[in-house]
Amino acid sequence: MGPTRAQFIQYAPAALAVGALTAGPWSALAAAAAGAGAWAIDASAPALRSLIACGITATGCGIAAHQILASGMDPLFTLGLAVPAGAAILAHHRNTAGALPALPATIAAGEPSQAQVITAWWAEFICGPTQTEGRKLIQPGASLAHLTLDVGEDHVSFTGIITLPQGQQVRVKAADIASVYGVPVCQVEMGDPKHYAPNALPVTVHLKQPSAAPAMVAGTPTSPEELWAAHVAVPDGAMPGTTLTLTRFDGPLDWEGIATRDRKAIGTVNLQDLAANLALSTIQIALAPTEKPSQMGVRVMKEHALMHGTMLSTVVGELAMDSRGYVRLGTYIDGQAALVPLAQSGSGARHLYLVGGSRSGKSGVLEQVLLSAHKSRIAVILASPQAGTIAGAPLAAHCGDGLDEAMGALRLAYALMLDREARYRTPSFPFTDPLVLIVIDEAHMLLSASSQYHAEAKTIVEQLTRRSLKRGIGVVLATQTPLAEDLGNSSIIRSQLLIGGGAVFLRCAKGQGSLVGANAVQGAEGIDLSMIPDSWPGQAQRVADRDMSGLDTTAVAHPEDGTFGLGYLLAPGAQAVQFRSLYLDVPPIALAGNQQPVPVEDCDAWQHAAAITQTPMVDQRGKNLIGSLSDLLTKARHGTSPLPPQRVQTDPTGPAAASDGQELIKPRILELLTEGSMPMTAEIIARKLGTSANKIKPRLSELKKRGEVTNENGLWRAA
């Protein structure tokens, strides 16, 4: 068997030196033939360069030595030429000791030289026998059997079985094979040792992958699905264990998809963590919960779809109620109209719960509600503890502007509900009287435990949210946070608001906007309102471009100047979806047309509105809410509040005896028993009159002696 190609290339300079010493100048032809032969057998470029350089040196030294000997000079001179020739030969041997001919770039299907090269590489580096002295084989004897080639226009691969004698085990790894053939490890497929004999393991090596599905460079994910799997779905990602299915893809920063977790609820998602996983800002991501707890809609935007807003003046025709009682409040993230109900066909009014901190757009939403109510011919009673904050206040039939006045508006709303309950013994719809909205702005100023009206306001609002809908009265309640403290720690108010209508959640202060735990809202679980940014991306740069001409008092904020009105809308029976309220490009009151407010019906409660707004509905302890219109009107006609308890005097006949209210109490007792159709105990009479039973019982005894009242088994009635 002749020399191999590796041996031919490695020992060619030595052969040229010997040939030149013998043949002289004619050896140049042999040197040229050696170079052409090396090129013909597809030697690598480094091997060819080494062969040319070292071959010229060895050939030149051989020719010079031949001439010295032919001229008869001392042969010792030729030994001096042996030094550079030997150095060139050794250098070439070192240069080519670790190199083998490269694989052909393209090989036609079935060409035997391809299999020969693959087998040669396998033997040289893996199983042996190697042609290089001192080379350490990966696993001697692990030959490649049953070699099969798969060569196409865009792919080259081979398959074989790593075979060893009986009793031995295959130790060749995918990384070893990848290093031999110069391909990534992911392009080497080895069989599972559990399913094969220890001494026979199949292997497939993809020398060239199809261009349609190139291997990822250094394992870097590129598509949204790969990014999701690499950073979001991992155990420490924002949504571990989920997979992403794209529903729309218009670029790496403009796509939509559905995240799914196999038979497990996704739960709370931290939007900041998700944005960090995807290397985006929070404003570029929108989440939309679906009906399935194991799925979550995801949208990534290069520019937020709601950044430019929807002008109020362009949707004036959609502000009035439709046939189902819905009005337009804004625009959803997908461009659809965001609707909330103010009434329900065939039933009555609806509630609305509004949450939003300072500069979130809450006041703008309330002004939209006032305008929609006006266009829908709904009367409004407005309670605004923070005076002068609602520009649309002139559209209200009654406006309580200020803390005391707002409390009075709540009393009037409660009296109106009692009046309608007395007149509508059987709920009926549609009502002959107008629908009424009780709009309570900054409700925490009345309901929180620190408010002087806490007990009374909490009791009234609880009753309104429970009982008013079927009487055609809805409650629109706005607070700055979703915390229970803002609702007076009343679970009744929140639950009744959410059951009886929709909810709007806008940006809140940090640490006060989390809808989890005690503040969780069905349909909006896991949303943190403090994560809504206060500005769009690039806002800082626009602020940095300063105009030093002075304050522009005529400038107005445009939709692109902030995220006011951006939040989540929770429609009845649905999931909270990101939306933005309408941009008030014109004052809502300017679109009201006839600016006369829709009036409330002429009833007893409305006729005595001035007195009712000044009449507390509970006793000094904040309990015993007045339960009927007649009791309320009686109390309203006899004063605004009971007198504080007086100091007990030692002389009951002194001047203070006439001021203890005894003579004033008797007429009130008679009036109460005369108007009431049901007999009452002394305790009930005392509670209705806002005093103690100890003061009522002696007066009742005196009235009985006069024959003005009767007592049967402890029940008192007028004679």
C-alpha positions in Angstrom: 0.0 0.0 0.0 1.4 3.4 -1.0 1.8 6.5 1.2 -1.3 8.3 2.4 -2.1 11.8 1.4 -1.0 13.1 4.8 2.3 11.3 4.5 2.8 12.6 1.0 2.3 16.2 2.1 4.4 15.9 5.3 7.5 14.3 3.7 7.5 16.1 0.4 10.2 18.7 1.3 12.6 15.9 2.5 12.1 14.1 -0.7 12.7 17.3 -2.7 16.0 17.9 -0.8 17.3 14.4 -1.6 16.1 14.6 -5.2 17.8 18.0 -5.7 21.0 16.8 -4.3 21.0 14.0 -6.9 19.4 15.6 -10.0 20.6 19.2 -9.5 18.7 22.0 -11.3 16.4 19.4 -12.9 14.9 18.8 -9.5 12.8 22.1 -9.9 10.5 20.1 -12.1 10.0 17.6 -9.3 9.2 20.5 -6.9 6.6 21.9 -9.2 5.1 18.4 -9.6 4.9 18.1 -5.8 3.1 21.4 -5.5 0.6 20.5 -8.2 -0.1 17.2 -6.6 -0.7 18.8 -3.2 -3.2 21.2 -4.8 -4.9 18.4 -6.7 -5.6 16.4 -3.6 -7.3 19.4 -2.0 -4.6 20.1 0.7 -5.6 22.9 3.1 -4.3 26.4 2.5 -1.9 26.4 5.5 -0.4 23.1 4.3 0.1 24.5 0.7 1.8 27.6 2.1 4.1 25.6 4.3 4.9 23.2 1.4 5.8 26.0 -1.0 8.0 27.9 1.5 9.8 24.8 2.9 9.9 23.1 -0.4 11.8 26.0 -2.1 14.2 26.1 0.8 15.0 22.4 0.7 15.2 22.3 -3.1 17.5 25.3 -3.2 19.8 23.7 -0.6 19.9 20.5 -2.5 20.7 22.1 -5.9 23.6 24.1 -4.2 25.0 21.0 -2.6 24.8 19.2 -6.0 26.8 22.0 -7.7 29.5 21.9 -4.9 30.0 18.2 -5.3 30.0 18.5 -9.1 32.8 21.2 -9.0 35.1 19.0 -7.0 35.1 21.2 -3.9 35.5 19.8 -0.4 32.4 17.7 0.4 32.4 19.2 3.9 31.0 22.4 2.5 27.7 20.6 1.7 27.2 20.0 5.4 26.7 23.7 5.9 23.8 23.5 3.4 22.2 20.6 5.3 21.4 22.9 8.3 18.8 25.2 6.5 17.4 22.3 4.5 16.9 20.2 7.7 15.3 23.2 9.5 12.9 23.7 6.6 12.0 20.0 6.6 11.4 20.0 10.4 9.3 23.2 10.2 7.1 21.8 7.6 6.6 18.6 9.5 5.6 20.6 12.6 3.2 22.8 10.5 1.3 19.8 9.1 1.5 17.4 12.0 -2.0 18.5 13.3 -3.7 19.3 10.0 -5.6 17.1 7.6 -7.2 17.9 4.3 -10.4 19.8 4.7 -13.8 18.4 3.8 -14.9 19.4 0.3 -17.5 22.2 0.4 -19.9 20.4 -1.8 -19.9 16.8 -2.8 -22.2 15.2 -5.3 -24.6 12.5 -3.9 -23.0 9.1 -3.8 -19.4 10.3 -4.5 -17.1 7.8 -2.6 -14.4 10.4 -1.6 -16.9 12.0 0.8 -17.2 8.8 2.8 -13.4 8.3 2.6 -12.7 11.7 4.1 -15.3 11.2 7.0 -13.8 7.8 7.8 -10.3 9.2 7.6 -11.1 11.9 10.1 -12.8 9.4 12.4 -9.8 7.1 12.4 -7.3 10.0 12.7 -8.9 11.6 15.8 -11.2 9.1 17.4 -10.5 5.4 16.9 -7.2 5.1 15.2 -4.9 4.1 13.7 -3.7 7.7 13.6 -1.1 9.0 11.1 0.3 11.5 13.5 2.9 10.6 16.1 2.0 11.3 19.7 -1.7 12.0 19.0 -4.1 11.0 21.8 -7.2 9.3 20.5 -10.6 10.0 21.9 -11.4 6.2 22.3 -9.2 3.7 20.5 -11.1 1.0 18.7 -14.5 2.9 18.6 -14.9 2.5 14.8 -17.7 4.0 12.7 -19.7 1.2 11.1 -22.6 1.3 8.6 -21.8 4.7 7.4 -24.6 6.4 5.4 -24.4 9.7 3.6 -27.3 12.2 3.1 -26.1 14.9 0.6 -28.4 17.5 -0.8 -28.2 21.0 -2.3 -28.5 22.7 1.1 -27.5 20.0 3.6 -24.8 17.4 4.2 -25.0 14.8 7.0 -23.9 11.3 7.7 -25.2 8.5 10.0 -23.3 5.5 11.4 -23.0 3.3 14.4 -20.1 3.6 16.9 -19.0 0.0 17.4 -16.7 -1.6 20.0 -15.8 -5.2 20.8 -18.1 -7.0 23.3 -17.6 -6.0 26.9 -16.6 -2.4 26.1 -18.7 0.7 26.4 -18.9 3.7 24.1 -17.4 6.8 25.7 -17.4 9.1 22.7 -19.3 12.3 23.4 -21.2 14.6 21.1 -18.8 17.4 21.9 -15.8 15.2 20.8 -17.4 14.5 17.4 -18.4 18.2 17.0 -14.8 19.2 17.6 -13.4 16.7 15.1 -15.7 17.8 12.3 -15.9 21.5 13.2 -19.6 21.8 13.7 -21.7 23.0 16.7 -22.6 20.4 19.3 -26.3 20.9 18.5 -25.7 19.4 15.0 -24.6 16.1 16.5 -27.3 13.7 17.5 -26.5 10.6 19.5 -28.8 7.8 20.5 -29.8 7.3 24.2 -27.5 4.7 25.7 -30.4 3.4 27.7 -32.0 2.1 24.6 -29.0 0.5 22.9 -26.2 -2.0 23.6 -23.2 -0.5 25.5 -20.9 -1.2 22.6 -23.1 0.1 19.7 -24.5 3.6 19.7 -26.0 5.3 16.6 -24.8 8.8 15.7 -25.9 11.4 13.2 -23.8 14.5 12.3 -25.2 17.4 10.3 -22.1 18.8 8.5 -24.3 21.4 6.8 -27.7 22.6 8.0 -30.4 23.7 5.6 -30.3 27.4 4.9 -34.0 27.7 5.7 -33.4 26.8 9.4 -29.8 27.9 10.3 -28.4 27.0 13.6 -28.6 29.8 16.2 -25.3 31.6 16.7 -23.9 30.9 20.1 -27.4 29.9 21.3 -28.8 33.4 21.1 -32.7 33.4 20.9 -34.2 35.6 18.2 -37.9 35.0 17.7 -40.5 36.1 20.4 -41.2 32.4 21.2 -37.4 31.8 21.7 -37.1 34.9 23.9 -40.1 33.9 25.9 -38.8 30.4 26.5 -35.3 31.6 27.3 -36.2 34.4 29.7 -39.9 34.5 30.7 -40.8 30.8 31.0 -37.8 29.9 33.1 -38.2 29.2 36.8 -37.0 32.7 37.8 -38.9 34.5 35.0 -42.0 36.6 35.2 -44.3 33.7 34.0 -42.6 30.4 34.7 -43.7 27.3 32.9 -45.6 29.1 30.2 -45.4 28.8 26.4 -46.1 31.6 23.9 -48.2 31.2 20.8 -48.1 34.2 18.5 -51.4 35.4 17.0 -49.9 38.4 15.1 -46.3 39.3 14.3 -45.4 42.5 12.6 -41.8 42.7 13.9 -39.9 42.1 17.1 -41.5 45.1 18.8 -45.0 44.7 17.4 -46.7 41.4 18.1 -49.5 39.7 20.0 -49.8 36.2 21.5 -51.3 34.0 24.1 -49.2 32.7 27.0 -50.4 29.3 28.2 -49.5 27.3 31.3 -50.4 23.6 31.1 -53.3 23.0 33.4 -52.2 25.6 36.0 -53.3 29.1 36.7 -50.8 31.8 35.6 -51.7 33.9 38.6 -50.2 37.3 39.4 -47.8 38.7 36.8 -45.4 41.4 37.7 -45.3 43.7 34.7 -41.9 45.2 35.6 -40.4 41.7 35.7 -41.9 40.8 32.4 -40.6 44.0 30.8 -37.1 43.3 32.1 -37.3 39.7 30.8 -38.1 41.0 27.3 -35.7 44.0 27.5 -38.6 46.4 27.1 -40.2 49.3 29.1 -43.4 48.6 31.0 -45.4 50.9 28.8 -44.6 48.8 25.7 -46.4 45.7 27.2 -50.1 45.1 27.7 -51.6 42.1 29.4 -55.2 40.9 28.9 -56.5 38.2 31.1 -58.7 35.7 29.3 -61.6 33.5 30.5 -59.2 30.7 31.2 -56.9 31.2 34.3 -54.2 29.2 32.5 -54.0 31.7 29.6 -53.0 35.4 29.4 -53.0 37.7 26.4 -49.8 39.5 25.7 -49.2 42.5 23.4 -45.9 44.2 22.7 -45.9 47.6 21.1 -43.1 49.7 19.6 -45.3 52.7 20.3 -48.3 52.4 22.7 -51.5 52.1 20.8 -53.2 54.6 23.1 -50.5 57.2 23.2 -52.3 59.6 20.9 -55.7 59.1 22.6 -59.2 59.5 21.3 -60.7 63.0 21.1 -63.9 63.7 23.0 -65.2 65.9 20.2 -64.9 63.0 17.7 -67.3 60.6 19.6 -69.9 63.0 20.9 -72.6 60.8 19.3 -71.5 57.8 21.5 -71.7 59.6 24.8 -75.4 59.1 25.4 -76.8 55.8 26.6 -77.5 53.1 23.9 -80.5 50.7 24.1 -78.6 48.6 26.6 -77.7 51.5 28.9 -74.0 51.7 28.0 -72.0 54.9 27.3 -68.6 55.3 25.8 -65.8 56.1 28.4 -62.7 55.6 26.2 -60.9 53.2 23.9 -59.5 49.8 24.5 -55.9 48.7 23.6 -57.2 47.0 20.5 -59.0 50.2 19.3 -62.5 49.1 20.2 -64.8 51.4 22.1 -64.6 51.1 25.9 -68.2 51.0 27.3 -69.6 51.1 30.8 -73.3 50.8 31.9 -75.2 53.6 33.6 -78.5 51.7 33.5 -79.7 48.2 32.7 -82.7 47.7 30.4 -85.6 46.3 32.2 -84.0 46.6 35.6 -82.7 50.0 36.9 -79.6 52.0 37.4 -75.9 50.7 37.6 -73.0 51.6 39.9 -69.5 52.6 38.8 -66.3 52.3 40.9 -63.5 54.6 40.0 -60.0 54.5 41.4 -57.2 56.9 40.5 -54.5 58.9 42.2 -53.5 62.5 41.5 -52.8 63.4 37.9 -54.2 60.1 36.7 -57.2 61.5 34.8 -59.9 60.6 37.4 -61.5 64.0 37.3 -61.7 63.8 33.5 -63.5 60.5 33.7 -66.0 62.0 36.2 -66.7 64.9 33.8 -67.3 62.4 31.0 -69.8 60.6 33.3 -71.6 63.9 34.0 -71.8 64.8 30.3 -73.1 61.3 29.4 -75.7 61.5 32.2 -76.8 64.9 30.9 -77.1 63.6 27.3 -79.0 60.5 28.6 -81.4 62.6 30.7 -80.2 61.3 34.0 -80.4 63.6 37.0 -77.2 63.9 39.0 -76.6 64.6 42.7 -72.9 65.5 43.1 -70.9 65.2 46.3 -67.5 66.8 46.0 -65.7 67.2 49.3 -62.8 68.9 47.6 -64.4 72.1 46.5 -64.0 73.5 43.0 -62.4 70.4 41.3 -65.2 69.3 39.0 -65.8 71.7 36.0 -69.0 69.9 35.1 -70.7 70.6 38.4 -73.3 73.0 36.8 -74.7 69.8 35.1 -75.8 68.4 38.5 -79.3 68.9 39.8 -77.8 69.3 43.3 -74.1 70.0 44.0 -72.5 69.5 47.4 -69.2 71.4 46.8 -67.1 71.2 50.0 -66.9 68.7 52.8 -70.0 69.7 54.8 -72.0 70.3 51.6 -70.9 66.8 50.2 -72.2 65.2 53.4 -75.5 67.0 52.8 -75.6 65.7 49.3 -75.3 62.1 50.6 -78.2 62.8 53.1 -80.3 64.1 50.2 -79.5 61.1 48.1 -80.5 58.8 50.9 -83.7 60.7 51.5 -84.6 60.4 47.8 -84.1 56.7 48.0 -86.4 56.5 51.0 -89.0 58.7 49.2 -89.0 56.4 46.2 -89.2 53.3 48.4 -92.3 54.8 50.0 -93.9 55.6 46.6 -92.7 52.5 44.7 -93.9 49.6 46.9 -93.3 47.3 44.0 -90.2 48.0 41.9 -91.1 48.8 38.3 -89.2 49.8 35.2 -89.1 52.0 33.3 -89.7 54.6 36.0 -91.9 57.6 35.6 -89.2 59.5 37.5 -85.8 60.1 35.9 -82.8 57.9 36.6 -80.5 59.4 39.2 -76.7 59.2 39.6 -75.1 59.9 43.0 -71.6 61.0 42.0 -69.2 61.0 45.0 -65.7 62.4 44.3 -62.8 61.9 46.7 -65.0 59.6 48.7 -62.2 58.8 51.1 -62.6 62.3 52.6 -66.0 61.2 53.8 -65.6 57.5 54.4 -62.2 57.1 56.0 -62.0 56.6 59.7 -60.3 60.0 60.2 -63.3 61.9 58.7 -65.7 63.6 61.1 -68.5 62.1 59.0 -67.1 58.6 58.9 -69.9 56.7 60.6 -72.8 58.5 59.0 -71.3 58.5 55.5 -70.3 54.9 55.7 -73.8 53.9 56.8 -75.5 55.9 54.1 -73.3 54.7 51.3 -73.7 51.1 52.4 -77.4 51.5 52.2 -77.3 53.3 48.9 -75.1 50.7 47.2 -77.4 47.9 48.6 -80.9 49.3 47.9 -80.8 52.1 45.4 -80.5 50.3 42.0 -84.1 49.0 41.8 -85.2 52.5 42.6 -83.5 53.9 39.6 -80.6 55.4 41.6 -76.9 54.5 40.8 -73.8 55.4 42.7 -70.6 56.6 41.0 -67.9 56.5 43.7 -64.3 57.7 43.2 -61.3 57.3 45.5 -57.6 57.7 45.1 -56.6 54.1 46.0 -58.3 50.6 46.0 -57.3 50.2 49.6 -60.1 49.3 52.1 -59.3 52.4 54.2 -60.6 54.6 51.5 -64.0 52.9 51.8 -64.1 53.2 55.5 -62.9 49.5 55.8 -66.3 48.5 54.5 -66.4 45.3 52.4 -70.1 45.9 51.7 -69.4 49.1 49.7 -66.8 47.6 47.4 -68.6 44.3 46.8 -71.9 46.1 46.0 -70.2 48.6 43.7 -68.5 45.7 41.7 -71.7 43.6 41.7 -73.8 46.4 40.6 -71.7 47.8 37.7 -68.3 48.4 36.2 -65.0 49.6 37.6 -62.3 51.9 36.2 -58.7 51.6 37.6 -56.2 54.4 36.8 -52.7 55.0 38.0 -52.1 55.1 41.8 -49.2 56.1 44.0 -46.5 53.5 44.6 -47.5 50.9 47.2 -51.2 51.8 47.1 -52.4 50.3 43.8 -52.0 46.5 44.2 -55.1 44.6 43.5 -54.0 41.5 45.4 -54.8 40.0 48.8 -57.4 42.0 50.7 -57.6 44.4 47.8 -58.2 41.8 45.1 -60.9 42.4 42.6 -62.4 39.5 40.6 -61.5 40.0 37.0 -58.6 42.2 37.8 -56.5 39.9 39.9 -52.8 40.7 40.2 -52.9 44.2 38.6 -50.7 46.7 40.3 -51.9 50.2 39.4 -48.7 51.8 40.6 -46.9 50.1 37.8 -48.7 52.3 35.2 -46.0 54.8 34.3 -46.7 58.5 34.4 -45.1 59.3 31.1 -44.5 57.8 27.7 -41.0 56.6 26.5 -39.0 59.6 25.4 -40.8 62.1 27.6 -37.6 63.0 29.5 -36.0 64.0 26.2 -38.9 66.3 25.3 -38.8 67.9 28.7 -35.0 68.4 28.3 -35.6 70.5 25.2 -36.3 73.7 27.1 -37.9 76.9 25.8 -36.8 79.9 28.0 -39.3 82.4 26.6 -41.3 82.2 29.8 -44.3 80.3 31.1 -47.0 79.6 28.5 -50.2 80.1 30.3 -52.3 79.2 27.2 -50.7 75.8 26.7 -52.7 72.6 27.3 -51.6 69.1 27.9 -51.8 66.8 24.9 -52.3 63.0 25.0 -48.6 62.5 24.2 -47.6 64.6 27.2 -48.6 62.0 29.8 -50.4 58.8 30.5 -53.4 60.5 32.2 -56.6 58.4 31.6 -54.6 55.2 31.0 -55.7 52.3 33.1 -57.9 49.2 33.1 -61.7 49.0 32.6 -63.6 46.1 34.2 -67.0 45.7 32.6 -69.6 43.6 34.3 -68.9 39.9 34.0 -65.6 40.4 32.0 -61.9 40.7 32.6 -60.1 44.0 33.2 -58.6 45.2 29.9 -56.2 48.1 29.4 -57.9 51.2 28.0 -57.6 55.0 28.0 -60.4 57.5 28.7 -61.3 60.1 26.1 -59.1 63.2 25.8 -61.0 66.3 26.7 -60.0 68.4 23.7 -63.1 70.6 24.5 -64.7 71.2 27.9 -67.5 68.6 28.4 -69.8 71.3 29.6 -69.5 73.0 26.2 -71.0 69.9 24.6 -74.0 69.8 26.9 -76.1 71.9 24.6 -78.9 72.9 27.0 -76.9 73.5 30.1 -79.9 73.3 32.4 -79.4 70.2 34.6 -81.8 67.3 34.4 -84.2 67.9 37.4 -85.1 65.4 40.1 -88.9 64.7 40.4 -90.9 67.0 42.7 -91.3 64.9 45.8 -91.3 65.3 49.6 -87.6 64.7 49.9 -86.8 67.2 47.2 -89.1 69.8 48.6 -87.3 69.6 52.0 -83.9 69.3 50.5 -82.5 72.3 52.3 -83.5 70.9 55.7 -82.5 67.4 54.9 -79.0 68.3 53.9 -78.5 69.8 57.4 -80.1 66.9 59.3 -77.8 64.1 60.6 -79.1 60.6 59.8 -77.6 58.9 62.8 -77.4 59.5 66.5 -74.4 60.9 68.4 -72.8 57.4 68.5 -73.0 57.1 64.7 -75.6 54.4 64.9 -79.4 54.0 64.5 -79.7 55.3 60.9 -83.2 56.8 60.2 -85.1 54.2 58.4 -88.2 55.9 57.0 -89.0 59.1 55.2 -91.5 60.2 57.8 -89.0 59.9 60.6 -86.5 61.8 58.5 -88.9 64.7 57.7 -89.9 64.8 61.4 -86.4 65.2 62.5 -85.7 67.7 59.8 -88.5 69.9 60.9 -87.5 69.8 64.6 -83.9 70.7 64.3 -80.6 69.7 62.8 -79.1 67.7 65.6 -79.8 66.7 69.2 -78.5 68.9 72.0 -75.3 67.6 73.8 -76.0 66.0 77.2 -76.3 68.6 79.9 -74.5 68.5 83.3 -76.8 67.2 86.1 -77.9 69.9 88.5 -78.4 69.4 92.3 -81.5 71.6 92.3 -84.0 70.1 89.9 -86.3 73.1 90.5 -83.7 75.6 89.5 -83.6 77.5 86.2 -82.0 74.5 84.4 -85.0 72.4 85.0 -87.0 74.2 82.4 -84.2 73.8 79.9 -83.9 70.0 80.0 -86.2 69.8 77.0 -89.1 68.0 78.9 -91.8 70.3 77.5 -90.2 70.1 74.0 -90.1 66.4 74.0 -93.8 65.8 74.7 -95.0 67.4 71.4 -92.4 65.5 69.5 -93.6 62.3 71.1 -97.2 63.0 70.2 -96.3 64.0 66.7 -94.3 60.8 66.2 -97.1 58.5 67.5 -99.7 60.4 65.6 -97.9 60.1 62.2 -96.8 56.5 62.8 -99.3 53.8 62.1 -97.5 51.2 64.2 -97.2 51.2 68.0 -93.7 51.7 69.4 -91.8 50.8 72.5 -90.2 53.6 74.6 -86.8 52.5 73.3 -87.8 52.9 69.6 -89.4 56.3 70.3 -86.1 57.4 72.1 -84.0 56.2 69.2 -86.1 58.0 66.6 -86.0 61.3 68.6 -82.3 61.0 69.3 -82.5 60.9 73.0 -82.4 58.3 75.8 -85.2 56.0 77.0 -84.8 57.3 80.6 -86.0 60.7 79.4 -88.8 59.3 77.3 -90.5 57.0 79.8 -91.5 59.8 82.3 -92.9 61.9 79.5 -94.9 59.0 78.2 -96.3 58.4 81.7 -97.4 62.1 81.9 -99.0 61.9 78.5 -100.9 58.8 79.5 -102.3 60.5 82.6 -103.6 63.2 80.3 -105.2 60.6 78.1 -103.2 61.6 75.0 -101.4 58.2 74.6 -102.2 54.6 75.5 -100.0 51.7 76.5 -100.7 48.0 75.7 -98.0 45.5 76.7 -95.3 48.1 76.5 -96.4 49.4 73.1 -97.3 53.1 72.9 -99.7 54.6 70.5 -101.6 57.9 70.2 -105.0 57.9 71.9 
